[in-house]
Amino acid sequence: MDIDVPTSLGPGKLVVDAAEHPRAVLWLGHGAGGGIGAIDLAALAARLPAQGITVARYEQPWRVAGRRVAARPAALDIAWQETAPTVTDLADGLPLIVGGRSAGARVACRTAASVDAVAVVCLAFPLHPPGRPEKSRLEELLAPEVPVLVLQGERDTFGSAATVASEAADRANIRVIPVPGADHGMKVLASSPVNARAVAELVASSVLDFIDDVLASA
């Protein structure tokens, strides 16, 4: 199901893969370099609805308009927050988990409190620009007070899984799961210990386990 959502920055779009008997809604944003068809986002949309999790992938207005360059962070947040009432209606009282990949994960972290999310899922959180560790975005990752799951590639040039885990080590609400051999796009080399299918399975099972834990403790 596709839902067109008007915002002050132009129309955005929600692509909803609905669970037959939903127990939560997972709202996901895409990155600056790709759309909602990314490997990890697609894996969650394909596998979680059968487990009672409705997945709503959000396409930002800049992407809907066909622009190649992503909007600035403040604009991404505005469109996301203006879409929140539609997602709240979709959830209809069910727990809302927010998340996304790369830039979408940053948006989810920055706005988690304002949309009443019960948890955050970060896929390839861009801790810093490649080769620029001094430009840290750690403050954004630490912003949510609710449980946070980070799935991070071991070869991610925006911050490896080991680096993210080290930087967030003193925050009990943040769980970091390494994706073996994966880069920022969750892609693996032929010599990696896992293949693309295994990466998709790891992402889906890890997010499902995390959501189950969040719902059990609610």
C-alpha positions as CSV (number, residue, x, y, z in Angstrom):
1,M,0.0,0.0,0.0
2,D,1.3,3.4,-1.0
3,I,0.3,6.6,0.9
4,D,1.1,10.0,-0.6
5,V,1.7,12.4,2.3
6,P,1.8,16.2,1.6
7,T,4.4,18.2,3.5
8,S,5.5,21.8,3.4
9,L,8.5,20.7,1.4
10,G,6.5,18.8,-1.2
11,P,4.8,15.3,-1.2
12,G,6.5,12.4,0.5
13,K,5.4,8.8,0.2
14,L,4.9,5.9,2.6
15,V,5.2,2.4,1.2
16,V,3.5,0.1,3.7
17,D,3.9,-3.6,4.1
18,A,1.2,-4.4,6.5
19,A,1.0,-7.3,9.0
20,E,-2.2,-9.2,9.0
21,H,-2.3,-9.1,12.8
22,P,0.0,-6.2,13.7
23,R,1.5,-5.7,17.2
24,A,3.8,-2.8,16.3
25,V,4.8,-0.4,13.4
26,L,8.3,0.1,12.2
27,W,8.8,3.4,10.3
28,L,11.9,3.6,8.3
29,G,13.7,6.3,6.3
30,H,16.2,5.9,3.5
31,G,19.7,7.2,3.1
32,A,21.1,10.2,1.1
33,G,22.5,8.0,-1.6
34,G,19.6,5.7,-2.3
35,G,16.0,4.9,-1.8
36,I,13.6,2.6,0.1
37,G,14.8,-0.4,-2.0
38,A,18.1,-0.6,-0.2
39,I,19.1,-4.1,0.8
40,D,18.4,-3.8,4.5
41,L,15.2,-1.8,4.2
42,A,13.8,-4.3,1.7
43,A,14.8,-7.2,3.9
44,L,12.8,-5.8,6.8
45,A,9.8,-5.0,4.6
46,A,9.8,-8.5,3.2
47,R,10.2,-10.5,6.4
48,L,8.8,-8.6,9.4
49,P,5.1,-8.3,8.4
50,A,4.8,-12.1,8.8
51,Q,6.0,-11.7,12.4
52,G,3.3,-9.1,13.2
53,I,5.3,-6.0,12.5
54,T,3.9,-3.5,9.9
55,V,6.8,-1.9,8.0
56,A,6.3,1.6,6.6
57,R,9.2,2.9,4.5
58,Y,9.2,6.6,3.9
59,E,10.4,8.3,0.7
60,Q,11.5,11.8,1.4
61,P,10.1,14.7,-0.8
62,W,13.4,15.3,-2.4
63,R,13.5,11.7,-3.6
64,V,9.8,11.7,-4.7
65,A,10.6,14.8,-6.8
66,G,13.4,13.0,-8.6
67,R,16.2,15.1,-7.2
68,R,19.6,13.5,-7.0
69,V,20.9,15.6,-4.0
70,A,19.4,15.0,-0.6
71,A,17.8,17.8,1.3
72,R,19.6,19.3,4.3
73,P,19.2,17.6,7.7
74,A,16.7,20.2,9.0
75,A,14.5,19.7,5.9
76,L,14.6,15.9,6.3
77,D,13.4,16.3,9.9
78,I,10.6,18.7,8.9
79,A,9.2,16.3,6.3
80,W,9.5,13.4,8.7
81,Q,7.8,15.2,11.5
82,E,5.0,16.4,9.3
83,T,4.4,12.8,8.2
84,A,4.2,11.6,11.8
85,P,0.4,12.1,12.1
86,T,-0.2,9.9,9.1
87,V,2.0,7.2,10.7
88,T,0.4,7.6,14.0
89,D,-3.0,7.0,12.4
90,L,-1.6,4.0,10.7
91,A,-0.3,2.6,14.0
92,D,-3.7,3.2,15.6
93,G,-2.4,2.9,19.1
94,L,0.2,0.3,18.5
95,P,3.9,0.9,19.6
96,L,5.9,2.9,17.1
97,I,9.5,2.0,16.4
98,V,11.4,4.5,14.1
99,G,14.6,4.0,12.2
100,G,16.3,4.1,8.9
101,R,19.6,3.6,7.1
102,S,22.4,6.2,7.1
103,A,20.8,9.7,6.9
104,G,17.5,8.1,7.7
105,A,18.9,6.7,10.9
106,R,20.1,10.2,11.9
107,V,16.6,11.6,11.3
108,A,15.1,8.9,13.4
109,C,17.5,9.6,16.3
110,R,17.0,13.3,16.2
111,T,13.2,13.1,16.1
112,A,12.5,10.0,18.2
113,A,11.2,11.9,21.2
114,S,9.0,14.2,19.2
115,V,7.1,11.4,17.5
116,D,6.8,9.3,20.7
117,A,8.8,6.4,19.4
118,V,9.4,3.5,21.8
119,A,12.6,2.5,20.2
120,V,15.0,3.3,17.3
121,V,16.6,1.0,14.7
122,C,19.8,2.4,13.0
123,L,21.1,0.7,9.9
124,A,24.6,1.8,9.0
125,F,24.6,4.9,11.2
126,P,27.0,7.4,9.6
127,L,29.1,8.2,12.7
128,H,31.4,10.5,10.7
129,P,32.1,11.3,7.0
130,P,34.7,8.9,5.5
131,G,38.2,9.8,6.6
132,R,36.9,12.6,8.9
133,P,36.5,11.0,12.4
134,E,36.7,14.5,13.9
135,K,33.3,15.3,12.4
136,S,31.5,13.0,14.8
137,R,27.7,12.6,14.9
138,L,27.8,10.7,18.1
139,E,25.6,13.3,19.8
140,E,22.8,12.3,17.5
141,L,23.2,8.6,18.2
142,L,23.1,9.3,21.9
143,A,20.0,11.6,21.7
144,P,17.3,8.9,22.1
145,E,16.5,7.9,25.6
146,V,14.6,4.8,24.4
147,P,16.3,1.5,23.4
148,V,18.5,1.8,20.2
149,L,19.7,-0.9,17.9
150,V,22.6,-0.3,15.6
151,L,23.4,-2.7,12.8
152,Q,26.8,-1.7,11.5
153,G,29.1,-3.1,8.9
154,E,32.6,-4.2,9.9
155,R,34.0,-2.3,6.8
156,D,31.8,0.8,7.1
157,T,34.0,3.8,6.2
158,F,31.4,6.1,8.0
159,G,32.4,4.3,11.2
160,S,33.0,0.6,11.7
161,A,30.9,-1.6,14.0
162,A,33.8,-1.7,16.4
163,T,34.2,2.1,16.4
164,V,30.4,2.7,17.0
165,A,30.4,0.1,19.8
166,S,33.4,1.8,21.4
167,E,32.0,5.3,21.1
168,A,28.6,4.3,22.6
169,A,30.0,1.9,25.2
170,D,28.8,3.8,28.2
171,R,25.1,3.9,27.0
172,A,23.2,0.9,28.3
173,N,20.2,1.6,26.0
174,I,22.3,1.2,22.8
175,R,22.9,-2.3,21.3
176,V,25.5,-2.6,18.5
177,I,25.5,-5.7,16.2
178,P,28.3,-6.0,13.7
179,V,27.5,-7.2,10.2
180,P,30.5,-9.4,9.1
181,G,32.4,-8.0,6.1
182,A,29.7,-5.4,5.2
183,D,30.4,-1.9,4.0
184,H,28.1,1.2,4.5
185,G,25.7,-0.2,2.0
186,M,25.6,-3.6,3.7
187,K,27.4,-5.1,0.7
188,V,30.0,-7.8,1.2
189,L,33.0,-9.0,-0.8
190,A,33.2,-12.4,-2.4
191,S,35.7,-13.3,0.2
192,S,33.5,-12.2,3.2
193,P,32.4,-14.7,5.8
194,V,28.8,-14.2,4.8
195,N,26.9,-13.6,1.6
196,A,24.2,-11.1,0.7
197,R,21.4,-13.4,1.7
198,A,23.0,-14.0,5.1
199,V,23.3,-10.2,5.6
200,A,19.6,-9.8,4.9
201,E,18.7,-12.6,7.3
202,L,21.0,-11.1,10.0
203,V,19.3,-7.7,9.6
204,A,15.8,-9.1,9.7
205,S,16.4,-11.5,12.7
206,S,18.3,-8.9,14.7
207,V,15.6,-6.2,14.3
208,L,12.9,-8.7,15.1
209,D,14.6,-9.9,18.2
210,F,15.2,-6.3,19.3
211,I,11.5,-5.4,18.7
212,D,10.4,-8.5,20.6
213,D,12.5,-7.4,23.6
214,V,11.2,-3.8,23.4
215,L,7.6,-5.0,23.3
216,A,8.1,-7.5,26.1
217,S,9.5,-4.8,28.4
218,A,6.8,-2.2,27.6
